[in-house]
Amino acid sequence: MSPSASPKLVIFGCGYVGTAVALEALRRGVKVTALTRNATNAHVLREQGVATVIADLASDHWHAELRGPFTFALNCVSSGGGGLENYARSYRDGMRSIVAWMKGHGPVGTCVYTSSTSVYPQGEGVAVIETSSTDGASERGKIIRESEKTLVEAEGVCSRWFVLRLAGIYGPGRHHLLEQVRLGTVAGRGEHRLNLIHRDDIVRAIWSCFDSPTELANEVFNVADDAPTPKRDVVNWLAQRVGCPSPRFTGEPVGQRQTLTPDRLIVNRKIRDMLGWRPAFPDYRAGFNALLSC
């Protein structure tokens, strides 16, 4: 393949997940351009061979700096902390900006958006699939759902799209639950099931979308491991694994969230059946054992 014919990927919000996707893309011989608001992260990406643009995704200042065509586009932006206003700017306004850019500076082939299972309001131990209702979601969940709709309802901005609703993310350099266990206090309730997904399995899911047959298009997938487990079982296992006493639960939401994550089972059957994706870390034991062995 000649350099001019190399596939091209643009990543919006190239942070924890996006950087891992970018490195996999480079390994595959894909040209990568990343948009990030973090100058330090941009410097690291450039050293790896990723072209970077430093900008606020929600603005339109960067539009003229990125010109298609792009074979692939990935929106994996995060909120960057702060309250609902920052959340809405990152997710809702960011997606609006991407759609406007695709209309004016595309074309784009396959577009993937890493959404969140927070769009679901269900609790009480129910199994949640992609067609489960999103009515009654939390304020953050409503914002995420609105950003999904912005992409899904846009006409002709890309050849096809995929929305990946991610469970709780953990992996190398990001293991907040383990840190809470070591400190002796864990947010939430022990009886609520924990739905997790390892960063590397998210990367595999994204590439499963990019690599899928062209006739497969415009789908929503839950991305979670195979084993939703009561949080108490997970943290007690972690405490034993690292030699700490079993922690206490606060019964309160983590961080700045206003509500507890509901007790439910996120079902990953659709992405397994349609894309052949399988988690390399099918449960918390596999994932955390890998982290603790590093």
C-alpha positions as CSV (number, residue, x, y, z in Angstrom):
1,M,0.0,0.0,0.0
2,S,1.4,3.4,-1.0
3,P,1.6,6.1,1.7
4,S,-1.1,8.1,-0.1
5,A,-3.4,5.1,0.1
6,S,-2.9,4.5,3.8
7,P,-6.0,4.5,5.9
8,K,-6.5,7.6,8.0
9,L,-8.0,7.9,11.5
10,V,-9.0,11.0,13.4
11,I,-9.5,10.8,17.2
12,F,-11.4,13.4,19.1
13,G,-10.6,13.6,22.8
14,C,-7.4,11.5,22.6
15,G,-6.9,10.7,26.3
16,Y,-6.9,7.4,28.2
17,V,-8.8,5.3,25.6
18,G,-7.9,7.3,22.6
19,T,-4.2,7.1,23.1
20,A,-4.4,3.3,23.3
21,V,-6.4,3.3,20.0
22,A,-3.9,5.6,18.4
23,L,-1.0,3.4,19.3
24,E,-2.8,0.3,17.9
25,A,-3.6,2.3,14.7
26,L,0.1,3.2,14.2
27,R,1.0,-0.5,14.7
28,R,-1.5,-1.3,11.9
29,G,0.1,1.3,9.6
30,V,-2.8,3.7,9.9
31,K,-2.1,7.5,9.8
32,V,-3.4,9.1,13.0
33,T,-4.5,12.7,13.7
34,A,-5.7,13.5,17.2
35,L,-7.5,16.4,18.7
36,T,-6.8,17.0,22.4
37,R,-7.1,20.0,24.8
38,N,-4.2,18.8,26.8
39,A,-0.8,20.2,25.6
40,T,1.2,17.7,27.6
41,N,-0.7,14.8,26.1
42,A,-0.3,16.3,22.6
43,H,3.5,16.4,23.1
44,V,3.5,12.7,24.1
45,L,1.3,11.8,21.1
46,R,3.6,13.7,18.7
47,E,6.6,11.8,20.0
48,Q,4.8,8.5,19.1
49,G,4.1,9.7,15.6
50,V,0.6,11.1,15.9
51,A,-0.3,14.4,14.3
52,T,-2.0,16.5,16.9
53,V,-4.3,19.6,17.1
54,I,-4.7,21.3,20.5
55,A,-8.2,22.7,20.8
56,D,-11.4,22.7,22.7
57,L,-13.6,20.1,20.9
58,A,-16.8,22.1,21.6
59,S,-15.5,25.1,19.6
60,D,-15.2,25.3,15.8
61,H,-11.7,26.8,15.9
62,W,-10.2,23.5,14.9
63,H,-12.5,22.7,12.0
64,A,-10.3,24.1,9.2
65,E,-7.2,22.4,10.6
66,L,-8.6,18.9,10.0
67,R,-9.5,18.1,6.4
68,G,-10.8,14.7,5.1
69,P,-11.2,12.3,3.8
70,F,-10.7,10.1,6.9
71,T,-11.3,6.4,6.7
72,F,-12.1,6.3,10.4
73,A,-13.3,8.8,13.1
74,L,-13.4,8.1,16.8
75,N,-15.1,10.4,19.4
76,C,-13.8,9.2,22.8
77,V,-14.0,12.5,24.6
78,S,-14.2,12.6,28.4
79,S,-15.7,15.3,30.7
80,G,-12.4,16.5,32.1
81,G,-14.0,16.9,35.5
82,G,-16.3,19.6,36.8
83,G,-20.1,19.8,37.0
84,L,-22.9,19.3,34.6
85,E,-21.9,22.3,32.5
86,N,-18.5,20.9,31.7
87,Y,-20.1,17.5,31.1
88,A,-22.5,19.0,28.6
89,R,-19.8,21.0,26.9
90,S,-17.6,17.9,26.4
91,Y,-20.2,15.5,25.3
92,R,-23.2,17.3,23.9
93,D,-21.5,20.4,22.5
94,G,-18.5,18.3,21.4
95,M,-20.6,16.0,19.3
96,R,-22.4,18.9,17.7
97,S,-19.1,20.3,16.7
98,I,-17.9,17.0,15.3
99,V,-21.1,16.6,13.2
100,A,-20.7,20.2,11.9
101,W,-17.1,19.4,11.0
102,M,-18.0,16.2,9.2
103,K,-20.6,18.1,7.2
104,G,-18.1,20.7,6.1
105,H,-14.7,19.0,6.1
106,G,-15.3,15.3,5.6
107,P,-16.0,12.8,4.2
108,V,-15.6,10.2,6.9
109,G,-16.0,6.5,6.5
110,T,-16.7,4.7,9.8
111,C,-17.5,6.9,12.9
112,V,-17.4,5.3,16.4
113,Y,-18.6,7.0,19.5
114,T,-17.7,5.7,22.9
115,S,-20.8,6.5,24.9
116,S,-21.7,5.2,28.3
117,T,-24.1,2.7,30.0
118,S,-25.1,5.8,32.1
119,V,-27.8,6.3,29.5
120,Y,-29.8,3.5,31.1
121,P,-31.8,4.2,34.3
122,Q,-32.6,0.6,35.1
123,G,-31.8,-0.9,38.5
124,E,-33.1,-3.6,40.8
125,G,-30.9,-6.2,39.2
126,V,-32.5,-6.2,35.8
127,A,-30.6,-7.3,32.6
128,V,-30.0,-4.3,30.3
129,I,-29.7,-4.7,26.5
130,E,-29.3,-2.1,23.8
131,T,-33.1,-1.7,23.3
132,S,-33.8,-1.1,27.0
133,S,-35.4,2.2,27.6
134,T,-33.3,5.2,28.3
135,D,-36.2,7.2,29.8
136,G,-35.5,8.4,33.3
137,A,-31.7,8.4,33.1
138,S,-29.6,10.6,35.4
139,E,-28.8,14.1,34.3
140,R,-25.4,13.0,33.0
141,G,-27.1,10.0,31.3
142,K,-29.5,12.4,29.5
143,I,-26.6,14.5,28.2
144,I,-24.8,11.4,26.9
145,R,-28.0,10.2,25.2
146,E,-28.5,13.6,23.6
147,S,-24.9,13.4,22.2
148,E,-25.7,9.9,20.8
149,K,-28.8,11.3,19.0
150,T,-26.8,14.1,17.5
151,L,-24.7,11.6,15.7
152,V,-27.4,9.0,14.9
153,E,-29.8,11.6,13.5
154,A,-27.3,13.4,11.4
155,E,-27.8,12.7,7.7
156,G,-25.0,11.8,5.4
157,V,-22.1,12.9,7.7
158,C,-20.4,9.5,7.6
159,S,-20.8,6.2,5.7
160,R,-21.8,4.4,8.9
161,W,-21.7,4.9,12.6
162,F,-21.4,2.7,15.8
163,V,-22.2,3.7,19.3
164,L,-20.4,1.8,22.1
165,R,-22.0,2.1,25.5
166,L,-19.1,1.5,27.9
167,A,-19.4,0.0,31.4
168,G,-17.0,1.2,34.1
169,I,-13.6,1.6,32.7
170,Y,-10.4,0.4,34.4
171,G,-7.0,-0.7,33.2
172,P,-3.3,0.3,33.3
173,G,-3.0,3.6,35.2
174,R,-6.7,3.7,36.0
175,H,-7.9,1.6,38.9
176,H,-9.8,3.9,41.1
177,L,-11.6,1.0,42.9
178,L,-8.3,-0.5,43.8
179,E,-7.1,2.8,45.3
180,Q,-10.3,3.0,47.3
181,V,-9.8,-0.5,48.6
182,R,-6.3,0.4,49.8
183,L,-7.6,3.5,51.5
184,G,-10.3,1.4,53.3
185,T,-13.4,3.3,52.1
186,V,-15.3,2.5,48.9
187,A,-18.1,4.6,47.4
188,G,-21.5,3.1,46.7
189,R,-23.2,0.0,48.0
190,G,-21.8,-3.5,48.3
191,E,-24.9,-5.3,47.1
192,H,-25.0,-3.4,43.8
193,R,-23.5,-5.2,40.9
194,L,-20.4,-3.8,39.3
195,N,-20.2,-3.7,35.5
196,L,-16.7,-3.3,34.3
197,I,-14.7,-3.2,31.0
198,H,-10.9,-3.2,30.7
199,R,-9.4,-0.4,28.5
200,D,-7.7,-2.9,26.2
201,D,-11.1,-4.6,25.6
202,I,-12.6,-1.3,24.6
203,V,-9.8,-0.8,22.1
204,R,-10.6,-4.2,20.7
205,A,-14.3,-3.3,20.4
206,I,-13.5,-0.1,18.6
207,W,-11.3,-1.9,16.1
208,S,-13.9,-4.6,15.7
209,C,-16.2,-1.8,14.5
210,F,-13.6,-0.4,12.1
211,D,-12.8,-3.8,10.7
212,S,-16.3,-5.0,10.4
213,P,-17.9,-5.8,6.9
214,T,-19.2,-2.6,5.2
215,E,-22.7,-4.0,5.2
216,L,-22.8,-3.9,9.0
217,A,-23.7,-0.3,9.9
218,N,-25.4,2.0,12.3
219,E,-25.5,-0.2,15.4
220,V,-25.5,0.4,19.2
221,F,-23.5,-2.0,21.3
222,N,-23.1,-2.5,25.1
223,V,-19.4,-3.0,25.9
224,A,-18.9,-4.8,29.3
225,D,-17.2,-7.9,30.5
226,D,-18.9,-11.2,31.0
227,A,-19.4,-11.1,34.7
228,P,-21.4,-8.4,36.5
229,T,-20.6,-9.0,40.2
230,P,-21.8,-7.5,43.5
231,K,-19.4,-4.8,44.4
232,R,-18.8,-6.3,47.9
233,D,-17.5,-9.5,46.3
234,V,-15.1,-7.5,44.0
235,V,-13.7,-5.3,46.8
236,N,-13.3,-8.2,49.3
237,W,-11.4,-10.2,46.7
238,L,-9.2,-7.1,45.9
239,A,-8.6,-6.5,49.6
240,Q,-7.4,-10.1,50.1
241,R,-5.3,-9.9,46.9
242,V,-3.4,-6.9,48.1
243,G,-3.3,-7.8,51.8
244,C,-5.7,-5.1,53.1
245,P,-8.7,-5.3,55.5
246,S,-12.1,-5.4,53.8
247,P,-13.1,-1.8,53.3
248,R,-16.3,-0.1,54.4
249,F,-18.9,1.2,51.9
250,T,-20.1,4.8,52.1
251,G,-23.5,4.2,50.5
252,E,-22.9,7.5,48.6
253,P,-22.1,8.2,45.0
254,V,-18.5,8.4,43.8
255,G,-16.9,11.9,43.2
256,Q,-19.3,14.6,42.1
257,R,-22.1,12.3,40.9
258,Q,-25.5,13.0,42.4
259,T,-26.8,9.5,42.2
260,L,-25.6,5.9,42.8
261,T,-24.9,3.7,39.8
262,P,-28.0,1.4,39.7
263,D,-27.8,-2.3,40.4
264,R,-28.1,-4.0,37.0
265,L,-26.5,-6.4,34.6
266,I,-25.2,-5.0,31.4
267,V,-25.5,-7.6,28.7
268,N,-22.8,-7.8,26.0
269,R,-24.4,-10.5,23.8
270,K,-25.1,-8.2,20.8
271,I,-21.5,-7.2,20.2
272,R,-20.4,-10.8,20.7
273,D,-22.9,-12.1,18.2
274,M,-22.6,-9.4,15.5
275,L,-18.9,-8.5,15.6
276,G,-17.4,-11.6,17.2
277,W,-15.8,-9.5,19.9
278,R,-14.8,-11.3,23.1
279,P,-13.2,-9.6,26.2
280,A,-9.7,-10.7,26.8
281,F,-10.4,-9.9,30.5
282,P,-13.8,-11.6,30.9
283,D,-14.1,-10.8,34.6
284,Y,-12.6,-8.5,37.3
285,R,-10.2,-11.3,38.5
286,A,-8.6,-11.5,35.0
287,G,-8.3,-7.8,34.7
288,F,-7.1,-6.9,38.1
289,N,-4.7,-9.9,38.2
290,A,-3.1,-8.5,35.1
291,L,-2.8,-5.0,36.7
292,L,-1.4,-6.3,39.9
293,S,1.2,-8.5,38.1
294,C,2.7,-5.5,36.3
